[in-house]
Each structure stands twice: as C-alpha cells, then as structure tokens.
Amino acid sequence: MNTQQFEPGDQEGSGDGGRERRYVGYLPGQTLTVEGTWEGNGLLTARSCYAGTPDDYKASLARQPWLMLLTGIICGGLGITLLGVGFALRLLGT
C-alpha cells in the first residue's frame, strides 16, 4: 500500500508551471520490517515500520535502553551543573 508514488505539484499559482514533484512511499525492492499483529483475512495491524532488515530492527531495539541511559546521564549531569552554577551565583549575589 505504501509503494513509491508520484504526486504532481500544485498546478495553479506555483510559478514554475506545475513542475514541482514529490515522491512518497517506499522504493521498489526496499526492505521494510513491520512489527504488528496478524488479525487474519489478510489484515495486519502494524505497531511500527522500520525501513531495513529484521536484523537491523532488532539491533536498533537492543540499542535503545543504552541510549536512554546515556541521555539520562547527560541530562542529569547538565542539571547538576546548572544547580552548581545557580548556587555559585547566589553566593556571589549576582
């Protein structure tokens, strides 16, 4: 359903004679991994789509907890640094 399609530009008032183009969807032969629930009768309810192989998708899922931990450490460090700067400015009376 999401194969690559061509959408022509606006024909009126575009100034370029309607030469704008936009391609939407997935390229032919591009691997798409879909995580979802098979409902039967040809119906699949997708929870997420990943433009890559199933192994790449599993690898990206395995990295997510570590990236969240790293983000939390960076945000926590920034918060503590700003707290220290605020405390120092309070002591200096600025």
Residue, then its C-alpha position, 0 to 999 in steps of 0.5 A: m500500500n505504501t509503494q513509491q508514488f508520484e504526486p504532481g505539484d500544485q498546478e495553479g499559482s506555483g510559478d514554475g508551471g506545475r513542475e514541482r514533484r514529490y515522491v512518497g512511499y517506499l522504493p521498489g525492492q526496499t526492505l521494510t520490517v513491520e512489527g504488528t499483529w496478524e488479525g487474519n483475512g489478510l489484515l495486519t495491524a502494524r505497531s511500527c515500520y522500520a525501513g531495513t532488515p529484521d536484523d537491523y530492527k532488532a539491533s536498533l531495539a537492543r540499542q535503545p535502553w543504552l541510549m536512554l541511559l546515556t541521555g539520562i546521564i547527560c541530562g542529569g549531569l547538565g542539571i547538576t551543573l546548572l544547580g552548581v552554577g545557580f548556587a555559585l551565583r547566589l553566593l556571589g549575589t549576582 
